[in-house]
Amino acid sequence: MTAHRIIDRLHIDQTAELEKLKRGLLASPASIEPKYFYDELGCTLYAAICQLDEYYPTRTERAIFQQHRVEIAEAIGSGGTFVDLGAGDCCKALGWLPFIEPERYVAIDIAGPSLEIALANMSPEFPDTEMIGLVTDFSRHLEIPDECLDGRVTLFYPGSSIGNFAPPDALRFLREMHGYCRGGGLLIGVDAKKDKARLDAAYADALGVTAAFNLNALRHVNRVIGSNFIESHWKHVGAYDPVLGRIDMYLESIMLQTVRIDGNGRSFAMGERIHSESSYKYDRAEFMAMLLEAGFKSPRVWTDEQASFWVFYAQT
């Protein structure tokens, strides 16, 4: 078997991206896309968030995978192509490869260097699995080249990342994924609706790690567009809205201040907010209906004792 290979399909219009960021900050209400969380420090802070007592999704999903690994693997079947969306360091897929033994593993992420390192480490351990890293941004449109896919295709989208899409966009994305699950299916993690106090704590932890993660986006934006946000002039706000079924995260100004953006001064009143992320939660029947509407069939679900997180597998 040949060594892993990287296919770079990341085409970013940097000028357009910067203009979009500036427009979001100058708008009223202002907003920042969640991707600006993830500079080097932001990635480190997110890893720390996943270790917090309050932040249950990562460890709950992992426990569901561990408890039901064999049963889920039997539902998926062996061989074919296993596509890992938002692969990062590929650690979540690593637990599945010995059980489903795909002929091809495709790791998709926007961070090419991370894919290169992960696949270089994994390929000697799985010499019978062809490994491909696809560098692309699928947040707006999923496009997987035909050369990456062979035989029956299973898509893997763990971590409840589907919650970062508003429901109409989540449905669109599920339909896009359905189009690539040729003869296979989708294995996806979904966070459940639950008690507001537990959700609020998960996004506003006592140690303030999530606050640092959110505030670090301002530091990142300063580097990207030359603005002069002062982190200490802002506070983190994260809370669950049970009516909308989502967590909203904001950066809230703690004083009247003016920030330089695109050569102009943008005034923020005390209490004015910049929206940085929404995370939608779903009950079991709600997400199952969404899978069916997207074209999937025979969805199966596994959960924990508290029904706080769902793992769905649905066929095409």
Summary of the structure (lengths in Angstrom):
residues: 316
radius of gyration: 20.2
end to end distance: 29.6
largest distance: 61.6
contacts: 1007
relative contact order: 0.17
helix: 39%
strand: 27%
